[in-house]
Amino acid sequence: MGLTAAEAILRQLLVLGAGQSATFLIAQLLADAEAEDWFVTVGDLDEDLARQCVLDHPRGEAVRFDVNDAGHRSRQIDSSDVVIDMLPAAFQDLVAWDCVNQCRHMVSVSYRDQAVRDLDLDAKRQGILLLCEMGLDPGIDHMSAMSLIRRLRAKGGRIVGFRSYGSGIPAPNQPQNPLRYVITWDPRNVVMAGFEGAQYMEKGNIKLVPYHQVFQHTWAVDVDGVGSLEAYANRDAMSYMQSFGLEHVHTMIRGTMRYPGWSETWAQIVRLGLPNETLRIPNLADRTYAEVMKMFLPLNVSGAPLEMRIGRFLHISPTGRIMENLRWLGLLSDQRIGCEGDTAAAMLIHLLKTRLPLTPELRDMVILLHEIEVEYPDLGTSERIRSTLVAKGEPGGFTAMAKTVGLPVAIAVKLLLRGELTLTGSLIPTHPSICVPILEEIDAAGLRFVETTETM
């Protein structure tokens, strides 16, 4: 990495990815670099973006990093003590494999997939930690839920119902676009949300939600201080029953929340088939949005306008709110797309970045909400506990998303390099040695949960 002799004795941190959700993390690591005696290398395919995050800091360096360049990836990881993976989830396996081979710790904000789970024994043999799901949701949600579960059990409680929700949306009481949403994290994650479908359990009944129904399968959730939001199921909630020690609950739900109206529009985008990363569209950048929309519709034998064709295909009003949202997004326009990539998903990513930016005068907001039903057999009573975190970003400064994703990662790295986190293997943050110190620092930073209790 071209380190000087002085830098070579420092512990080396490698941050992979310099996107929106990594900005606070990188700033925090650089702010702590001298006190903690480490050096921060930030790698991104866009070297200029990485350089903007480092800002000529004496303890930092920006490099161009192509995760698909196996030789370069291996060398960068081998030169590091801890690798912090902020890349899209699709690349986590590559990073994790190299970390095991090079005997390097990894902290990642992505969901732990089966390939990384399968590295558990290898990581233990190497004496390293592959710590995944270490951001906001997943991340802080896991840690705060486990802390609450342990506290309730210590009081003699038996958990019978668990619901957990996360959200990253614009703060209320400010100008909003028609979709009431802004991009504060990887737009690909928004475009491909729900792609794997979802699974949860409610009152003993297992619910399976295929992809094409995820955004039609919604329900209302009230959030104190915010109001009524709509929720949809998030991935496989039941896979966390064992991790959380909740094998005997009758309800296990993990959901994502949006302002009402988002899901009805996005459901139609899914039904059209636009979130597609497989089918290649020739000369996509030079085509128009309307032209691509027509590709997903049956042949137009009647010569009807595009709105009429879409309305008939989706069985929605050609003049209703959903069609107006599609028009506002630009999907019906004759504008040249001009995006990178050659799939409809790439087109959507480009469009969301263009149409739904978080402008400097606006604030974003993140929400975590746990709702736990607990019985106390010795007392013959039952309670419902709601624990809520609401955090808002700084206009023109760090977003709430970047802070809540980056802060737990920065704390975990500090614990690792101080020797205060000695776990090994492929893990998510449910162990007390992770949860307790990180939650304490998060609380001290002003990210606090508010609890209410209701007798059932």
Secondary structure, DSSP 8 states (H G I E B T S, - for coil): ----HHHHTSEEEEEE--SGGGHHHHHHHHHTHHHHTEEEEEEESSHHHHHHHHTT-TTEEEEE--TT-HHHHHHHHHT-SEEEE-S-GGGHHHHHHHHHHHT-EEEE-S---HHHHTTHHHHHHHT-EEE-S-BBTTBHHHHHHHHHHHHHHHTT-EEEEEEEEEEEEE-SSS---TT---B-S-HHHHHTTTTT-EEEEETTEEEEE-GGGGGGSEEEEEETTTEEEEEEE-SBGGGHHHHTT-TT-SEEEEEEEE-TTHHHHHHHHHHHT-S-SSS--TTGGGSBHHHHHHHTS---SS---HHHHHHHHHTS-TTSHHHHHHHHHTTTS--B---SSSSHHHHHHHHHHHHSB--TT--EEEEEEEEEEEEETTTTEEEEEEEEEEEE--TTS--HHHHHHHHHHHHHHHHHHTT-----EEE-TTSHHHHHHHHHHHHHTT---EEEEEE-
